[in-house]
Amino acid sequence: MVPPPKRVDAVEVHNSTAHPLNFKVTYDDHKDKKEITESFVVQPGEKHLFPEKELDMGTWQAVAPVVRVEVEGPEGSHHLTPAVSGVVKVLQVAAATGSGGAGGLRLTQSN
């Protein structure tokens, strides 16, 4: 029996810091063997949806899976490689400042 694919189709990011953050989401365009990267500045306390990317395969459609989520801000940068089981239509990713006085940024995912 073939296991189900492990894939993220879209990402909703949430900025839970006090500063604007630049998020980048990278998709795998396996049709053209390249990556598609989109970026968006998310204001404090706000969210943004990076939608799924459909690939035209001629007679059928495929989805370019999300391979990486990155964030940059005044407190540094961080990246996340999604780890999921099965197909996740929209992955929730939150950015927060480091805890325990360590500073920096961290990304956490939930589906």
N, C-alpha and C positions, 0 to 999 in steps of 0.2 A: 504494500500500500504506500502510495506517495504522500508524504506529509504536506500540509497546507503551506502556501508561501508565507514568508515573514516580510511584511511590507507596510510602509506608512504612506498614505496617499496625500495627506494635507497636514499642515501644522497651524495651530492657533497659539501664538505667543502672548505672554502676559508680563508686563513690566511692573514688578512689585517693589522697585527701588524709588528713590527720590529724584532721579535724574533721567533725562531722555537716553534711550539706548538704541543702538543700531543693530538690528537683527538681520542675519543672512541665512537663507535656507537654500540648500543645494539639492537638486534632483538629479537622478541618473537617467539621462536620455540614451537608453541602450540602443535605440534605433540608429542614431547618428554617432554613437560611441563618443559622447561628450557629456559634460555636466552643464546643467542650467542653474544659475545662481540668481536669486532675487534678494533685494535688501529693502528694508523699511525702517524708519525711525519711529519708535513707539514711545509716547510720552508717559510720564509716571502714572501708575495706576490704570493704564489703558491696555487694550488687547488689539491684536491684528491677526487676521487669517491669511495664511499663505495657501491658496487653493491648490487642488490637484491639477496636474499637467497631463492632458491627454496627448498621446502620440498617434498620429495617423499612420497605420501600418498597411495602407492600401485598402484591403477589403475588410479590415477590422481595426478596432481601437485598443490601445494599451495605455497603461498609466505609468508615468515616470515616477518611481519611488523616491521618497525623501531619504537622502543618505547622510546629511549632516545639518545641524543647527548651530549657528555661531552668534555670539553677542559681543559687542564692544561698547565701552562706556568710560567715564572718567575714573572708574575704579579698576579698570583692566579689561580683560577679555576671557572668554571661556567657550568651549565647543562641546557638543553632545552628539554622539552617534546613537540614533534611536535603537533600542533593544525591545522588540515586541514578539509576541506569539500570534501568528495568523495575520490577517489583513486588518489594519487599523485605518478607518476612514479619516479621522481627524485626531491627531495626537496633541495633547495639551502640554505646553512647555512653559515653565515660569522661570523668570530671572530674578534673583535676589542677591543681596550683598552677603558676603561670608559671615559666618557666626563666630562667636567667641573672640571678637576683636581681631580676627585674622584679616579682615578686609577682603577686597577682591570681589569678583562676581562668580555666581554659580548658577547652573541650569539644572532644573529637575523636570522629569517627565511624568505624566500620568495619562492613562488611556481609558 
